[in-house]
Amino acid sequence: MYYVYIMASSRNGTLYVGVTDNLVRRVWEHKNGLIDGFTRKYGCKMLVYFDATENAVAAIQRERQIKEWKRRWKLRLIEEKNPEWLDLYDSIIP
């Protein structure tokens, strides 16, 4: 499986859009500051949105599409699936 995901610093905070083939590992890395760059700099440690697909190309295309969206569209996407802005990390741990 391939995942498009959004990390946030807080509700309505800074957003980061990414793609991975191992969502649990990747989010754990973000949460623990192991990935140098944007998410560590801006404290994006909450998993607020994710979507899965079996197709790597489709996941990468979706990530690029979402990254190009206006901020309000990203917020709407998050709030459609996660209106309380809960950290979804615990829900993905096997």
C-alpha positions in Angstrom: 0.0 0.0 0.0 1.0 3.6 -0.6 -0.2 6.5 1.5 -0.8 10.2 1.0 -0.8 11.9 4.4 -1.0 15.3 6.0 0.9 16.2 9.2 0.0 19.3 11.2 1.6 21.3 13.9 -1.8 21.9 15.6 -5.4 22.5 14.6 -5.4 24.9 11.6 -1.6 25.1 12.0 1.3 24.4 9.6 0.6 21.5 7.2 2.9 19.1 5.5 1.8 16.7 2.7 3.7 13.6 2.1 3.7 10.1 0.5 5.0 6.8 1.8 4.8 3.1 1.6 5.0 2.6 5.4 2.7 5.1 7.1 3.3 3.8 10.7 7.1 4.1 10.4 7.0 7.5 8.5 4.7 9.1 11.0 6.8 7.8 13.9 9.8 9.4 12.3 8.0 12.7 12.0 6.8 12.5 15.6 10.2 11.8 16.9 12.0 14.5 14.9 14.1 12.0 13.0 13.4 13.6 9.6 15.5 16.8 9.1 13.6 19.5 7.3 10.2 21.0 7.1 8.3 18.9 9.6 10.9 19.1 12.3 11.4 22.8 11.8 7.7 23.6 12.0 6.7 20.9 14.6 4.3 19.0 12.3 3.8 16.0 14.6 0.1 15.3 14.3 -1.2 12.9 11.6 -4.5 14.5 10.6 -5.3 12.9 7.3 -4.3 9.9 5.2 -5.5 8.0 2.2 -4.3 4.6 0.9 -3.9 3.2 -2.6 -2.2 0.1 -4.1 -0.7 2.2 -6.9 2.5 4.1 -6.2 2.1 6.4 -9.2 -1.5 7.3 -8.1 -0.2 8.1 -4.6 2.5 10.4 -5.9 0.1 12.2 -8.3 -2.3 12.7 -5.5 0.4 14.1 -3.2 1.5 16.6 -5.9 -2.2 17.5 -6.5 -2.8 18.3 -2.8 0.4 20.2 -2.5 -0.7 22.5 -5.3 -4.1 23.2 -3.6 -5.0 26.3 -1.8 -4.7 26.0 2.0 -8.5 26.2 2.5 -9.0 23.2 0.2 -6.5 21.2 2.3 -8.3 22.3 5.5 -11.6 21.2 4.0 -10.1 17.8 3.1 -8.9 17.2 6.6 -12.1 18.3 8.2 -14.3 16.1 6.0 -12.5 13.0 7.4 -11.3 14.3 10.7 -13.5 17.2 11.9 -12.0 17.1 15.4 -8.4 17.3 14.2 -7.5 14.2 16.2 -4.0 12.8 15.9 -4.7 9.6 13.9 -1.4 7.9 14.7 -2.9 5.6 17.3 -5.5 4.4 14.9 -2.9 3.1 12.4 -0.7 1.2 14.8 -1.3 -2.5 14.3 
